[in-house]
Amino acid sequence: MVYKSFRINFIIRIIVLSATIFLLFYLLAKKSLYFTASLTFLAIVYQIYEIIKYVEKTNRLLKNFLESIRYSDFTRNFQVQGLGSSFDKLQESFNAVITDFQKIRAEKEEHYFYLQTVIQHIGISLIAFHRDGKVEMINNASKKLFQVSSLKQIQDLSRFSEELVTCLLSLKHGENTLVKVIDNEDILKLAIYATEFKINNRQVILVSIKNIQYELEEQEIESWQKLIRVLTHEIMNSITPISSLSTTLTTILDNFGENNTNKFQDEDLETLNEVKLALETIHKRSSGLLHFVDTYRNLTKIPKPNFGIFQVQKLFNNIHRLMEEEIKRKGIRCEISINPESLELFADEQLLEQVLINLIKNSIHALEHTEHPEIELKAFMNKRGRISIQISDNGQGIIKEVLDKVFIPFFTTKPKGSGIGLSLSKQILRLHGGTITAQSIPNEKTSFTLTF
């Protein structure tokens, strides 16, 4: 018989058990009915077992409920119908708690996926790792920066930069530093900031890494431009009247000498000529200085690029036609390569021609005393997916102490150089959102790489 109430069922079981016990005592009083008494005793034991099992059903239910919470198994549904209103309320409470936990878990998962999406989408490189170098998290920006598909240990970045690995493993909480990395054609200046925190008894270091090479170059160029504007303005204001006055005084002396030639002695005429020569020298030098200053004004007057799409092959063909005669006359072997051949640029073609011609002329000058001179002009997609144009030669090269200074305005290693060619090139690349870098092994290979 099935009872719909746990309470009624329990009371009936107790009544039956009590009746059975009473029967046992009755049989024991009849001393001749020992076998029947033994069977009655076994029935009592069985009934007690069933009552305990029946009562412990709530304990098992509670145990399953707690285990569901412990192991985050919120897919279960507790069914205890048919045992009375108190158990119906217990079922409702259990299932309500499970439903709440399901909602909390769903919200946490949503927050987790949201955070993961933000971390992977952000443009700054982020890496979380332990003190022993084990990586917990790396975002897409870091993978792109270090050109890796995955990263398990910070030490695996040693092929990228030993200095960077040492820096990351030694960073303290709240510390920031700057690391310079030369990665093939790219020069990276990485700004690194570290935060250390504890989570689930684990010490985790979270570092943000950003390449600030372009920003540093932009600030440097702006500083030079401001300095040049001030200097040229002050120099022009001071020299212009000197040049004008020297011309005026020379004219006055010429007129004075012609009108009073008979009145002067030979010594006076000689003195007059010396004064005229001095004024002419002053005028010549001041005019030369004015021309010199006007040349450097070009650094602050670069026209805005007129952007357009064109094939790199067309650009290279134009440059080759312009420089072909001089290259052949110097006996220089020139190689041109483009990979892929259909490579296109979105830039100002005229300004880029100016940059490449300047760089090729520098290469020709560097090859003057080189046997078997060679120039290589190539365009390709670098490993970070950016378009690069590279001009290389096997000339005398640039020593390490000078290499970092070649893009500074006014700095030159040529006896008759002005020191604005490479600086001008750098500014043109900056206007295109690109960079220009130099690498050199003296008397072996020197390369200038333009990256867009």
C-alpha positions in Angstrom: 0.0 0.0 0.0 1.4 3.4 -1.0 0.8 6.3 1.4 0.8 9.9 0.3 2.1 11.3 3.5 5.5 10.7 5.1 4.0 11.4 8.5 1.1 8.9 8.1 3.5 6.3 6.7 5.9 6.8 9.6 3.1 6.5 12.2 1.7 3.4 10.6 5.2 1.8 10.6 5.6 2.6 14.3 2.2 1.2 15.1 2.9 -2.0 13.2 6.3 -2.3 14.9 4.7 -1.8 18.3 2.1 -4.4 17.6 4.8 -6.8 16.5 6.8 -6.2 19.6 3.6 -6.8 21.7 3.1 -10.0 19.8 6.6 -11.1 20.5 6.1 -10.6 24.3 2.8 -12.5 24.0 4.5 -15.4 22.3 7.3 -15.5 24.7 4.8 -15.7 27.5 3.5 -18.9 25.8 6.6 -20.9 26.4 5.7 -23.5 23.8 5.8 -21.1 20.8 9.5 -20.4 20.5 9.7 -20.9 16.7 6.9 -18.4 16.1 8.5 -16.0 18.5 11.8 -16.3 16.6 10.0 -15.4 13.3 8.3 -12.5 15.0 11.7 -11.2 16.3 13.1 -11.3 12.8 10.1 -9.4 11.6 10.8 -6.8 14.2 14.4 -6.4 13.1 13.3 -6.1 9.5 10.7 -3.4 10.4 13.3 -1.4 12.4 15.7 -1.6 9.4 12.9 -0.4 7.1 12.0 2.5 9.4 15.6 3.6 9.7 16.0 3.4 5.9 12.8 5.3 5.4 13.7 8.0 7.9 17.2 8.4 6.4 15.7 9.1 3.0 15.8 12.8 3.9 19.5 12.5 4.9 20.3 11.0 1.5 18.4 13.7 -0.2 20.2 16.4 1.8 23.5 14.6 1.1 22.9 14.6 -2.6 21.9 18.2 -2.5 25.1 19.2 -0.7 27.2 17.2 -3.1 25.6 18.9 -6.0 26.7 22.2 -4.5 30.1 20.9 -3.6 30.9 19.6 -7.1 28.9 22.4 -8.9 26.5 19.9 -10.4 23.5 22.1 -10.9 21.8 20.0 -13.6 20.0 17.7 -11.1 16.4 18.2 -10.2 15.1 16.9 -6.8 11.8 15.0 -6.9 10.2 14.1 -3.5 6.5 14.3 -4.3 4.0 12.2 -2.6 5.5 12.4 0.9 3.5 15.2 2.3 3.4 19.0 2.3 6.6 19.4 4.4 8.5 17.4 1.8 6.9 19.4 -1.0 8.2 22.6 0.6 11.6 20.9 1.0 11.7 20.0 -2.7 10.7 23.6 -3.6 13.5 25.0 -1.4 16.1 22.6 -2.8 15.2 23.3 -6.4 15.0 27.0 -5.7 18.5 26.9 -4.3 19.8 24.9 -7.3 18.1 27.4 -9.6 19.8 30.4 -7.8 23.2 28.6 -8.1 22.6 28.0 -11.8 21.9 31.8 -12.2 25.0 32.7 -10.2 27.1 30.2 -12.2 25.7 31.5 -15.5 26.5 35.1 -14.5 30.0 34.2 -13.5 30.5 32.4 -16.8 29.2 35.5 -18.6 31.6 37.7 -16.6 34.4 35.3 -17.3 33.8 35.2 -21.1 33.3 39.0 -21.1 36.6 39.5 -19.3 38.3 37.1 -21.6 36.9 38.9 -24.7 38.2 42.2 -23.3 41.6 40.8 -22.5 42.0 39.2 -25.9 40.6 42.3 -27.8 42.7 44.9 -26.0 45.7 46.2 -28.0 48.2 46.2 -25.1 50.1 43.0 -24.5 49.1 41.2 -21.2 50.8 38.2 -19.6 50.0 36.6 -16.3 52.6 34.2 -14.9 54.1 32.7 -11.7 57.5 33.5 -10.2 58.9 30.2 -11.7 57.9 31.5 -15.2 54.8 29.3 -15.7 52.3 31.3 -17.8 48.7 31.4 -16.8 47.3 33.7 -19.4 48.5 35.4 -22.6 46.4 37.6 -24.8 46.3 38.0 -28.6 48.3 41.2 -28.6 51.2 39.4 -26.8 51.0 36.5 -29.3 51.2 39.0 -32.1 54.1 40.9 -30.5 56.2 37.9 -29.8 55.0 35.9 -32.8 53.9 32.8 -30.9 50.8 30.7 -31.0 51.0 29.8 -27.3 53.3 30.4 -24.4 53.8 28.0 -21.5 57.0 29.4 -19.9 58.3 33.0 -19.8 61.8 31.4 -20.5 60.5 30.4 -23.9 60.8 34.1 -24.9 64.6 33.8 -24.7 64.8 33.4 -28.5 63.0 36.7 -28.8 65.1 38.5 -26.1 67.2 37.3 -23.2 67.1 40.7 -21.7 63.3 40.7 -21.8 63.1 37.3 -20.0 65.5 38.5 -17.3 63.5 41.7 -16.8 60.1 39.9 -16.6 61.2 37.4 -14.0 62.8 40.1 -11.8 60.0 42.7 -11.9 58.5 43.7 -8.6 55.0 44.9 -7.8 54.3 48.4 -9.2 57.6 48.5 -11.0 57.9 49.7 -14.6 60.8 49.6 -17.0 61.8 50.0 -20.6 63.5 47.3 -22.7 64.9 47.7 -26.2 64.7 44.7 -28.5 66.1 44.3 -32.0 64.0 41.7 -33.8 65.3 41.3 -37.3 64.3 44.5 -39.2 62.2 45.8 -36.2 63.5 47.9 -33.3 61.1 47.7 -30.4 61.1 49.8 -27.3 58.9 47.9 -24.8 57.4 49.8 -21.8 56.6 47.1 -19.1 54.5 47.6 -16.0 54.0 44.8 -13.4 51.3 44.1 -10.8 51.6 41.2 -8.4 48.6 39.7 -6.5 47.5 36.5 -4.8 44.6 34.3 -6.0 43.7 30.9 -4.6 47.0 30.7 -2.7 48.9 31.4 -5.9 51.2 34.4 -6.4 50.5 35.8 -9.9 52.4 38.6 -11.7 50.4 40.5 -14.4 52.5 42.5 -16.8 51.4 44.9 -19.5 53.8 45.4 -22.4 53.5 48.1 -25.0 55.8 49.0 -27.9 56.3 52.8 -27.6 58.9 53.1 -30.4 56.7 55.2 -32.6 55.6 57.5 -29.8 59.2 58.1 -28.7 60.3 58.9 -32.2 57.3 61.2 -32.7 58.2 63.2 -29.5 61.8 63.3 -30.5 61.1 64.7 -33.9 58.7 67.2 -32.5 61.3 68.4 -30.1 63.9 68.7 -32.9 61.4 70.7 -35.0 60.7 73.1 -32.2 64.4 73.6 -31.6 65.0 74.1 -35.3 62.2 76.7 -35.6 63.6 78.7 -32.7 67.2 78.5 -33.9 66.5 79.4 -37.6 64.2 82.3 -36.5 66.9 83.8 -34.2 69.7 83.2 -36.7 67.8 84.6 -39.6 66.9 87.7 -37.6 70.5 88.3 -36.7 72.2 87.5 -40.0 69.8 89.2 -42.4 70.7 92.7 -41.4 74.5 91.8 -41.4 74.2 90.6 -45.0 72.2 93.6 -46.0 74.6 96.1 -44.3 77.7 94.5 -45.7 76.2 94.9 -49.2 75.3 98.5 -48.6 78.8 99.3 -47.2 80.5 97.6 -50.1 78.4 99.8 -52.6 79.2 102.9 -50.6 82.9 102.2 -50.6 82.9 101.5 -54.3 81.2 104.8 -55.1 83.4 106.6 -52.6 86.5 105.1 -54.1 85.5 105.9 -57.7 84.7 109.5 -56.9 87.9 110.2 -54.8 90.5 108.0 -56.5 92.8 111.0 -57.1 92.6 112.1 -53.5 94.0 108.9 -52.0 97.5 107.8 -51.6 98.6 104.3 -52.4 98.5 103.2 -48.8 94.9 104.6 -48.4 93.8 102.8 -51.5 95.3 99.5 -50.2 93.5 100.0 -46.9 90.3 100.7 -48.8 90.6 97.5 -50.8 91.2 95.5 -47.6 88.1 96.9 -46.1 86.1 96.0 -49.2 87.5 92.5 -49.2 86.6 92.1 -45.5 83.0 93.3 -46.3 82.8 91.0 -49.2 83.9 88.1 -47.0 81.3 89.1 -44.4 78.6 89.2 -47.0 79.7 85.9 -48.5 79.7 84.1 -45.2 76.4 85.6 -44.0 74.8 84.7 -47.3 76.2 81.2 -47.0 74.9 80.9 -43.4 71.5 82.2 -44.6 71.4 79.5 -47.2 72.5 77.0 -44.6 69.7 78.0 -42.2 67.2 78.1 -45.0 68.1 74.5 -45.9 67.4 73.3 -42.4 64.0 75.0 -42.5 63.0 72.1 -44.8 62.9 69.9 -41.8 59.9 71.8 -40.5 58.2 72.3 -43.9 57.5 68.8 -45.1 54.2 68.8 -47.1 51.3 66.7 -45.9 51.3 63.3 -47.8 48.9 62.9 -50.7 47.9 59.3 -50.0 47.1 57.0 -52.8 47.3 53.3 -53.6 50.0 52.2 -56.0 52.1 49.1 -56.7 55.5 48.8 -55.2 56.8 47.5 -58.5 55.9 50.8 -60.2 57.7 52.7 -57.4 60.9 50.6 -57.8 60.8 50.9 -61.6 60.7 54.7 -61.4 63.6 54.8 -59.0 65.6 52.4 -61.1 65.2 54.5 -64.2 66.3 57.6 -62.3 69.4 56.0 -60.7 70.3 53.5 -63.4 72.9 55.6 -65.2 74.8 56.6 -62.0 74.7 53.0 -60.7 76.2 51.6 -63.9 78.8 54.3 -64.0 80.0 53.4 -60.6 80.1 49.7 -61.5 77.5 48.7 -58.9 75.5 45.5 -59.1 71.9 46.2 -58.2 69.3 43.6 -57.3 65.5 44.3 -57.0 63.0 41.9 -55.5 59.3 42.2 -54.5 57.5 39.4 -52.6 54.7 39.1 -53.5 55.0 40.8 -56.8 51.5 42.4 -56.5 52.4 44.2 -53.3 50.7 47.6 -53.0 51.2 50.6 -50.7 48.8 53.3 -49.5 51.2 56.2 -49.3 52.5 59.4 -51.0 54.5 58.0 -54.0 56.5 61.2 -54.6 57.6 61.5 -50.9 58.6 57.9 -50.8 60.6 58.3 -54.0 62.5 61.1 -52.3 63.3 58.9 -49.3 64.5 55.9 -51.4 66.6 58.1 -53.8 68.3 59.7 -50.7 69.0 56.2 -49.2 70.3 54.9 -52.5 72.6 57.9 -52.9 73.9 57.2 -49.4 74.6 53.6 -50.4 76.4 54.7 -53.6 78.6 57.0 -51.5 79.3 54.2 -49.0 80.4 51.9 -51.9 83.1 54.2 -53.3 86.0 52.2 -52.0 84.4 48.7 -52.0 85.3 45.9 -54.3 82.4 44.2 -56.0 79.9 46.8 -54.8 76.3 45.7 -54.5 73.0 47.4 -53.7 69.8 45.4 -52.9 66.4 46.9 -53.0 63.6 44.7 -51.8 60.0 44.9 -50.6 58.2 42.2 -48.5 55.7 41.5 -45.8 57.4 41.1 -42.5 56.5 38.5 -39.9 54.1 41.0 -38.2 52.1 41.4 -41.4 53.5 44.9 -42.2 54.9 46.1 -45.5 58.7 46.7 -45.4 61.0 48.2 -48.0 64.7 47.6 -47.4 67.8 49.1 -49.0 71.0 47.2 -48.4 74.6 47.6 -49.5 78.0 45.9 -48.8 79.9 49.2 -48.3 82.0 50.6 -45.4 79.0 50.6 -43.1 78.3 52.5 -39.9 80.1 51.8 -36.6 77.9 50.9 -33.6 78.7 54.2 -31.8 77.3 56.2 -34.7 74.4 54.0 -35.7 72.0 55.5 -33.1 72.8 59.0 -34.2 72.3 58.9 -37.9 68.7 60.1 -37.7 69.5 63.1 -35.6 69.2 66.4 -37.5 72.6 68.1 -38.4 74.5 64.9 -37.7 76.5 63.6 -40.6 79.6 61.4 -41.3 80.1 63.0 -44.8 82.7 65.8 -45.2 80.2 67.8 -47.2 76.9 66.4 -45.8 74.2 68.6 -44.4 72.8 66.0 -41.9 69.2 66.5 -42.9 68.7 63.6 -45.4 68.0 60.8 -42.9 66.2 63.0 -40.5 64.0 64.2 -43.3 63.3 60.6 -44.3 62.4 59.7 -40.8 59.9 62.5 -40.6 58.3 61.5 -43.9 57.9 57.9 -42.6 56.4 59.3 -39.4 53.8 61.2 -41.5 52.9 57.8 -43.1 52.5 56.2 -39.7 55.7 54.1 -40.3 59.2 53.8 -39.1 62.7 53.7 -40.5 65.5 51.7 -38.8 69.2 51.1 -39.6 71.4 48.1 -39.0 75.0 47.7 -40.0 77.9 45.3 -39.9 80.8 47.4 -41.2 82.3 46.3 -44.5 79.7 43.5 -44.7 76.1 44.7 -44.8 74.2 47.9 -44.0 70.4 48.0 -44.2 67.8 50.7 -43.9 64.3 49.3 -43.5 61.1 51.3 -44.0 58.1 49.7 -42.3 54.5 50.8 -42.9 
